[in-house]
């Protein structure tokens, strides 16, 4: 039987792989409690755990907190009173209380499909903002460490293979910045067909471009509900024009989503026409 991995070694492994995880730490314990100060538990993105904060129903609640932290990317602290009044189904009678800090461990990942000027600028701004960056392109010269020295990973291959490499996508921010409509369409189709539910999907371009691609994908059976989650144009509306300005507006939008849980909604051309006619 293999030994369980050391918690800190596992944290290093997860961070190196960019896999989501949350660290749960007992920061205060008083009275009679199964969890003692500094006890730690690691909760991975798939819900598996390593270590303990005392077991029982409190640990189940802490795991639920950790799953929420992995979605919001914001730390939480909660105090649990170990008695039947506050936890009526627990059967606990020890009467103590524990306070647990749950914090995300792995920086969010920005995946850029396309390695051109916007991707280069976005990588620089995103890295300064605390994101890991993964760049994909089907052209070798645009998907190399030389072209993107500050990126955490680069991938050269087909767009289909690039999308398949993005896992677990529910913790990633996906941005489509390829060289043309055809490639944009291929990436969006692949994201949809993979059943990916990322934190953010955005595509560089105008509302007219969005309308054109929406029509094509809807004709192929892609639901309008799924298409509505695609942010086009990308970024906060600051009148950006240059690649550097687009990078700033994009990263500002991602930071807003990460820190505040909000994204600026860009209505589709169809929705905009409907609103103006009402």
TORBANU-16485 format. One line per 4 residues: number of its first residue (from 1); their letters; for each residue x, y, z of N, C-alpha, C. Coordinates in steps of 0.1 Angstrom, whole numbers, plus 5000, padded with zeros to 4 digits. Example, Ala and Ser with C-alpha at 12.3 -4.5 7.8 and 13.67 -1.06 7.14 Angstrom:
<pts>
1) AS) 5132,4943,5078,5123,4955,5078,5132,4967,5078; 5128,4978,5071,5137,4989,5071,5129,5000,5079
</pts>
This chain:
<pts>
1) XXXX) 5009,4988,5000,5000,5000,5000,5009,5012,5000; 5006,5022,4991,5014,5034,4990,5010,5044,5001; 5020,5051,5006,5018,5061,5016,5010,5073,5011; 5002,5079,5019,4995,5091,5015,5005,5102,5013
5) XXXX) 5003,5111,5003,5012,5122,5000,5012,5132,5012; 5024,5138,5014,5024,5149,5024,5016,5160,5019; 5009,5167,5028,5000,5178,5024,5007,5189,5017; 5019,5193,5022,5026,5204,5015,5032,5200,5002
9) XXXX) 5036,5187,5001,5041,5182,4988,5030,5182,4978; 5018,5179,4982,5006,5179,4973,5003,5193,4969; 5004,5202,4978,5001,5216,4974,5011,5221,4963; 5024,5217,4965,5034,5221,4955,5030,5214,4941
13) XXXX) 5026,5202,4942,5022,5195,4930,5010,5201,4923; 5000,5205,4931,4988,5211,4925,4991,5224,4919; 4999,5232,4926,5003,5245,4921,5011,5244,4908; 5020,5235,4907,5028,5233,4895,5019,5229,4883
17) XXXX) 5008,5221,4886,5000,5217,4875,4988,5226,4872; 4987,5237,4881,4976,5246,4879,4962,5241,4883; 4962,5230,4891,4950,5224,4894,4943,5231,4907; 4930,5233,4906,4924,5241,4917,4924,5233,4930
21) XXXX) 4926,5240,4941,4925,5234,4955,4923,5245,4965; 4918,5242,4976,4916,5251,4987,4922,5245,5000; 4929,5254,5008,4934,5249,5021,4926,5254,5032; 4922,5244,5041,4913,5247,5052,4921,5246,5065
25) XXXX) 4922,5256,5073,4930,5257,5085,4922,5261,5097; 4923,5253,5108,4917,5257,5121,4926,5268,5127; 4920,5280,5127,4928,5291,5132,4925,5295,5146; 4913,5289,5152,4910,5292,5166,4901,5280,5171
29) XXXX) 4904,5275,5182,4896,5264,5188,4895,5267,5203; 4883,5266,5209,4881,5268,5223,4871,5258,5228; 4873,5254,5241,4865,5244,5247,4869,5230,5242; 4860,5220,5243,4863,5207,5239,4859,5205,5224
33) XXXX) 4869,5203,5215,4867,5202,5201,4876,5191,5195; 4871,5184,5185,4879,5174,5178,4890,5181,5170; 4887,5193,5165,4896,5200,5156,4905,5209,5165; 4918,5209,5164,4927,5217,5171,4934,5227,5162
37) XXXX) 4938,5238,5169,4945,5249,5161,4956,5244,5153; 4957,5249,5141,4967,5247,5130,4964,5234,5123; 4954,5226,5127,4951,5214,5118,4946,5219,5105; 4950,5211,5094,4948,5215,5081,4942,5204,5072
41) XXXX) 4934,5208,5062,4928,5199,5053,4929,5205,5039; 4933,5198,5029,4934,5202,5015,4922,5196,5008; 4914,5205,5001,4903,5201,4993,4906,5203,4978; 4907,5193,4970,4910,5194,4956,4898,5198,4948
45) XXXX) 4900,5202,4936,4889,5206,4927,4878,5195,4925; 4882,5183,4926,4873,5172,4924,4866,5167,4936; 4868,5175,4947,4862,5172,4960,4869,5162,4969; 4880,5156,4964,4888,5147,4973,4896,5156,4983
49) XXXX) 4900,5149,4994,4906,5157,5005,4919,5150,5009; 4927,5158,5016,4939,5153,5023,4941,5160,5036; 4943,5153,5047,4943,5159,5060,4930,5160,5066; 4929,5167,5077,4916,5168,5085,4915,5181,5093
53) XXXX) 4903,5186,5095,4901,5196,5105,4892,5192,5116; 4892,5178,5119,4885,5173,5130,4875,5162,5127; 4871,5161,5114,4861,5151,5111,4847,5155,5114; 4838,5145,5111,4824,5147,5115,4817,5157,5106
57) XXXX) 4805,5162,5111,4797,5171,5103,4804,5184,5100; 4812,5189,5110,4819,5202,5107,4828,5200,5095; 4835,5189,5094,4844,5187,5082,4836,5187,5069; 4824,5181,5070,4816,5181,5058,4812,5196,5054
61) XXXX) 4809,5204,5064,4805,5218,5061,4817,5226,5056; 4829,5222,5061,4841,5229,5056,4844,5225,5042; 4842,5213,5038,4844,5209,5024,4835,5216,5015; 4822,5218,5020,4813,5226,5012,4817,5240,5010
65) XXXX) 4823,5246,5021,4829,5259,5020,4840,5260,5010; 4848,5250,5010,4860,5249,5001,4855,5249,4987; 4845,5241,4984,4839,5240,4970,4834,5254,4966; 4828,5261,4975,4824,5275,4972,4835,5284,4969
69) XXXX) 4846,5283,4977,4858,5291,4976,4864,5289,4962; 4864,5276,4958,4870,5273,4945,4862,5279,4933; 4849,5282,4935,4841,5288,4925,4843,5303,4926; 4843,5309,4938,4843,5324,4939,4858,5329,4939
73) XXXX) 4867,5320,4942,4881,5325,4943,4884,5335,4954; 4875,5334,4964,4877,5344,4975,4877,5336,4989; 4886,5339,4997,4887,5332,5010,4875,5334,5019; 4872,5325,5028,4861,5326,5037,4866,5321,5051
77) XXXX) 4860,5327,5061,4862,5323,5075,4849,5320,5082; 4848,5309,5089,4835,5306,5095,4838,5299,5109; 4829,5303,5119,4830,5297,5132,4819,5287,5134; 4822,5275,5139,4813,5264,5141,4812,5262,5156
81) XXXX) 4800,5262,5162,4797,5259,5176,4793,5244,5177; 4800,5237,5184,4798,5222,5184,4788,5218,5195; 4775,5221,5192,4764,5217,5201,4752,5213,5193; 4742,5207,5200,4730,5203,5193,4721,5215,5189
85) XXXX) 4723,5226,5195,4714,5237,5192,4718,5243,5178; 4731,5245,5176,4736,5250,5163,4738,5239,5152; 4740,5227,5157,4741,5216,5147,4732,5205,5152; 4719,5206,5150,4709,5197,5156,4710,5183,5152
89) XXXX) 4715,5180,5140,4716,5167,5135,4729,5160,5138; 4738,5167,5144,4752,5162,5146,4753,5153,5158; 4744,5155,5169,4746,5147,5181,4757,5152,5189; 4764,5163,5186,4775,5168,5193,4771,5174,5207
93) XXXX) 4779,5171,5217,4776,5176,5230,4789,5182,5237; 4799,5183,5229,4812,5188,5235,4812,5203,5238; 4804,5211,5231,4802,5224,5234,4813,5234,5231; 4823,5230,5224,4834,5239,5220,4830,5246,5207
97) XXXX) 4840,5254,5202,4838,5260,5189,4851,5261,5182; 4851,5260,5169,4863,5261,5160,4860,5272,5149; 4871,5279,5146,4870,5288,5135,4880,5283,5124; 4874,5283,5112,4882,5277,5101,4884,5287,5090
101) XXXX) 4896,5289,5085,4899,5297,5074,4900,5288,5061; 4893,5291,5051,4894,5284,5038,4899,5294,5027; 4910,5290,5021,4916,5299,5011,4920,5292,4998; 4918,5298,4987,4922,5292,4974,4937,5292,4973
105) XXXX) 4942,5281,4967,4957,5280,4967,4963,5283,4953; 4955,5280,4943,4961,5281,4929,4956,5293,4922; 4965,5301,4916,4960,5313,4908,4951,5309,4897; 4941,5317,4894,4932,5314,4883,4940,5314,4869
109) XXXX) 4935,5306,4860,4942,5304,4847,4934,5311,4836; 4942,5319,4829,4936,5325,4816,4942,5317,4805; 4932,5312,4797,4936,5304,4785,4933,5313,4772; 4943,5316,4765,4942,5324,4753,4943,5315,4740
113) XXXX) 4933,5314,4733,4933,5307,4720,4937,5316,4709; 4950,5316,4706,4956,5326,4697,4968,5332,4703; 4979,5333,4696,4991,5338,4702,4996,5351,4695; 4987,5359,4690,4991,5371,4683,4993,5383,4693
117) XXXX) 4992,5395,4687,4995,5407,4695,4987,5409,4707; 4974,5406,4706,4965,5408,4718,4969,5398,4729; 4972,5386,4725,4976,5375,4734,4989,5379,4741; 4999,5385,4734,5011,5389,4740,5009,5400,4751
121) XXXX) 5001,5410,4747,4998,5421,4756,4990,5416,4768; 4980,5407,4765,4972,5402,4776,4980,5393,4786; 4989,5386,4781,4998,5378,4790,5005,5387,4799; 5011,5397,4794,5019,5406,4803,5010,5412,4814
125) XXXX) 4998,5417,4810,4990,5423,4820,4984,5413,4830; 4980,5401,4825,4974,5391,4833,4984,5386,4843; 4997,5384,4839,5007,5379,4849,5009,5389,4860; 5009,5402,4857,5010,5412,4867,4998,5412,4876
129) XXXX) 4987,5407,4871,4975,5407,4879,4972,5394,4887; 4982,5385,4886,4981,5373,4894,4975,5361,4887; 4974,5361,4874,4968,5350,4867,4979,5341,4861; 4976,5328,4861,4985,5319,4852,4980,5320,4838
133) XXXX) 4989,5319,4828,4985,5321,4814,4989,5309,4806; 4979,5304,4798,4981,5292,4790,4978,5297,4775; 4987,5297,4766,4985,5301,4752,4985,5290,4743; 4975,5290,4734,4974,5279,4724,4973,5285,4710
137) XXXX) 4980,5279,4701,4979,5283,4687,4982,5271,4678; 4977,5271,4666,4980,5260,4656,4992,5264,4647; 4998,5275,4650,5011,5279,4643,5022,5278,4653; 5033,5271,4649,5044,5269,4658,5050,5282,4662
141) XXXX) 5052,5291,4653,5059,5304,4656,5051,5312,4666; 5038,5310,4668,5030,5317,4677,5027,5309,4690; 5032,5298,4691,5030,5289,4702,5043,5284,4707; 5052,5293,4711,5065,5289,4716,5069,5297,4728
145) XXXX) 5078,5292,4736,5083,5299,4748,5090,5311,4744; 5096,5311,4732,5104,5323,4727,5094,5334,4724; 5082,5331,4718,5072,5341,4715,5065,5346,4727; 5064,5338,4737,5057,5342,4749,5064,5338,4762
149) XXXX) 5075,5345,4765,5084,5340,4776,5078,5341,4789; 5068,5349,4791,5062,5351,4804,5050,5341,4806; 5045,5334,4796,5034,5325,4797,5038,5313,4806; 5029,5307,4813,5032,5296,4821,5032,5283,4813
153) XXXX) 5024,5282,4802,5024,5271,4793,5020,5276,4779; 5026,5269,4769,5022,5271,4755,5018,5258,4749; 5009,5258,4740,5005,5246,4733,5004,5248,4718; 5011,5239,4711,5010,5240,4696,5003,5228,4691
157) XXXX) 4992,5230,4684,4985,5219,4678,4971,5224,4673; 4963,5215,4669,4950,5219,4664,4941,5226,4675; 4931,5234,4670,4923,5240,4680,4915,5230,4688; 4911,5219,4681,4903,5209,4688,4912,5203,4700
161) XXXX) 4925,5200,4696,4933,5194,4706,4936,5204,4718; 4937,5217,4714,4940,5227,4724,4928,5228,4734; 4916,5228,4729,4904,5228,4738,4904,5216,4747; 4908,5204,4741,4908,5192,4749,4918,5192,4760
165) XXXX) 4929,5201,4759,4939,5202,4769,4935,5210,4781; 4924,5218,4779,4919,5227,4790,4911,5220,4800; 4917,5216,4811,4909,5209,4822,4916,5211,4835; 4909,5214,4846,4894,5215,4846,4889,5229,4842
169) XXXX) 4882,5230,4831,4879,5243,4826,4870,5251,4834; 4862,5245,4844,4853,5253,4852,4860,5263,4861; 4873,5261,4862,4881,5271,4870,4890,5280,4861; 4887,5280,4848,4895,5287,4839,4887,5299,4832
173) XXXX) 4895,5308,4827,4889,5319,4819,4894,5317,4805; 4884,5314,4796,4888,5311,4782,4885,5323,4773; 4895,5327,4765,4894,5339,4756,4899,5335,4742; 4890,5337,4733,4893,5334,4719,4898,5346,4711
177) XXXX) 4911,5346,4708,4917,5357,4701,4925,5352,4689; 4919,5343,4680,4926,5337,4669,4927,5348,4658; 4932,5343,4647,4935,5353,4636,4923,5355,4626; 4912,5348,4628,4901,5350,4619,4888,5343,4624
181) XXXX) 4877,5347,4617,4864,5341,4620,4863,5326,4620; 4870,5320,4610,4869,5306,4608,4875,5299,4620; 4886,5304,4625,4893,5298,4636,4885,5300,4649; 4880,5313,4650,4871,5316,4662,4860,5306,4663
185) XXXX) 4853,5304,4652,4842,5294,4651,4846,5280,4655; 4857,5276,4650,4862,5262,4654,4864,5261,4669; 4870,5271,4675,4873,5271,4689,4860,5271,4697; 4851,5280,4694,4838,5281,4701,4830,5267,4700
189) XXXX) 4830,5262,4688,4823,5249,4686,4830,5238,4694; 4843,5238,4695,4850,5228,4703,4847,5229,4718; 4847,5242,4723,4843,5244,4737,4829,5239,4740; 4820,5242,4731,4806,5238,4733,4805,5222,4733
193) XXXX) 4812,5216,4723,4811,5202,4721,4817,5194,4732; 4828,5200,4739,4834,5194,4750,4826,5194,4763; 4815,5202,4762,4807,5203,4774,4814,5211,4785; 4823,5220,4781,4830,5228,4791,4822,5239,4797
197) XXXX) 4823,5241,4810,4816,5252,4817,4826,5260,4825; 4833,5269,4817,4844,5277,4824,4838,5289,4831; 4846,5295,4839,4842,5307,4846,4839,5319,4837; 4845,5319,4825,4844,5330,4816,4847,5325,4802
201) XXXX) 4839,5329,4792,4842,5327,4778,4841,5340,4771; 4851,5344,4764,4851,5357,4757,4857,5355,4743; 4853,5364,4734,4858,5363,4720,4861,5377,4715; 4873,5379,4710,4877,5392,4705,4868,5395,4692
205) XXXX) 4863,5407,4691,4856,5410,4679,4844,5420,4682; 4837,5423,4671,4826,5432,4672,4813,5425,4674; 4802,5433,4677,4789,5427,4678,4784,5421,4665; 4788,5427,4654,4785,5421,4641,4791,5408,4639
209) XXXX) 4804,5406,4643,4810,5393,4642,4803,5383,4650; 4799,5387,4662,4792,5378,4672,4779,5373,4665; 4772,5383,4659,4759,5379,4653,4761,5369,4642; 4771,5371,4634,4774,5361,4623,4777,5347,4628
213) XXXX) 4786,5346,4638,4790,5333,4644,4778,5327,4651; 4770,5335,4658,4758,5330,4665,4749,5323,4655; 4746,5329,4644,4737,5323,4634,4742,5310,4629; 4755,5309,4627,4761,5296,4622,4760,5286,4633
217) XXXX) 4763,5289,4645,4763,5279,4656,4749,5275,4659; 4739,5284,4659,4725,5281,4662,4720,5272,4651; 4724,5274,4638,4720,5265,4628,4725,5251,4630; 4737,5250,4637,4743,5237,4640,4737,5230,4653
221) XXXX) 4728,5238,4659,4721,5232,4671,4726,5237,4684; 4735,5247,4684,4740,5252,4697,4729,5262,4702; 4726,5260,4715,4715,5268,4721,4718,5282,4723; 4708,5291,4722,4710,5305,4724,4715,5307,4739
225) XXXX) 4710,5299,4748,4714,5301,4762,4729,5299,4764; 4735,5289,4757,4749,5287,4757,4757,5299,4751; 4752,5304,4740,4758,5315,4732,4758,5328,4740; 4748,5329,4749,4747,5342,4756,4758,5343,4766
229) XXXX) 4765,5332,4770,4776,5333,4780,4788,5338,4773; 4789,5338,4760,4801,5343,4753,4802,5358,4753; 4812,5364,4759,4814,5378,4760,4820,5383,4747; 4813,5391,4739,4818,5398,4728,4811,5411,4726
233) XXXX) 4819,5422,4726,4833,5423,4727,4838,5419,4741; 4851,5416,4741,4857,5413,4754,4861,5426,4761; 4862,5425,4775,4867,5436,4783,4857,5446,4787; 4861,5454,4797,4853,5466,4801,4853,5476,4790
237) XXXX) 4842,5483,4788,4841,5493,4778,4848,5506,4782; 4861,5507,4777,4869,5518,4780,4874,5525,4767; 4867,5521,4756,4871,5526,4743,4884,5521,4737; 4888,5509,4742,4901,5503,4738,4902,5501,4723
241) XXXX) 4914,5503,4718,4917,5501,4703,4929,5493,4701; 4940,5497,4707,4953,5490,4705,4953,5477,4713; 4963,5468,4709,4963,5455,4716,4966,5457,4731; 4974,5467,4735,4977,5470,4749,4964,5474,4756
245) XXXX) 4956,5483,4750,4944,5488,4756,4934,5477,4758; 4933,5468,4747,4924,5457,4748,4928,5447,4759; 4941,5445,4761,4946,5437,4772,4942,5442,4785; 4943,5455,4787,4940,5462,4800,4925,5460,4802
249) XXXX) 4916,5463,4792,4902,5461,4794,4898,5447,4797; 4904,5437,4790,4901,5423,4792,4905,5419,4807; 4917,5422,4811,4921,5418,4824,4913,5425,4835; 4909,5438,4832,4900,5445,4842,4887,5437,4844
253) XXXX) 4881,5433,4832,4869,5425,4833,4871,5412,4841; 4882,5405,4838,4884,5393,4845,4887,5395,4860; 4894,5406,4864,4896,5409,4878,4882,5412,4885; 4874,5419,4878,4861,5423,4883,4853,5410,4886
257) XXXX) 4853,5401,4876,4846,5388,4878,4852,5380,4890; 4866,5380,4890,4873,5372,4901,4870,5378,4915; 4871,5391,4916,4870,5397,4929,4856,5400,4934; 4847,5404,4924,4834,5408,4927,4823,5399,4923
261) XXXX) 4827,5389,4915,4817,5379,4910,4808,5385,4899; 4812,5396,4893,4804,5403,4883,4811,5404,4870; 4803,5404,4859,4809,5406,4846,4800,5416,4839; 4805,5425,4831,4798,5434,4823,4791,5427,4811
265) XXXX) 4778,5427,4811,4770,5419,4801,4770,5427,4788; 4774,5421,4777,4774,5427,4764,4762,5420,4756; 4751,5427,4755,4739,5421,4748,4743,5418,4733; 4737,5407,4728,4739,5403,4714,4732,5414,4706
269) XXXX) 4736,5415,4693,4730,5424,4684,4715,5422,4683; 4711,5409,4684,4696,5405,4683,4689,5411,4695; 4695,5409,4707,4689,5415,4720,4689,5430,4719; 4699,5436,4714,4700,5450,4713,4689,5456,4705
273) XXXX) 4687,5450,4693,4676,5454,4684,4662,5453,4691; 4661,5442,4698,4648,5439,4705,4645,5450,4716; 4656,5454,4723,4654,5464,4734,4651,5477,4728; 4657,5481,4717,4655,5494,4711,4641,5495,4704
277) XX) 4635,5483,4701,4622,5484,4695,4610,5484,4705; 4614,5481,4718,4604,5480,4728,4599,5494,4733
</pts>
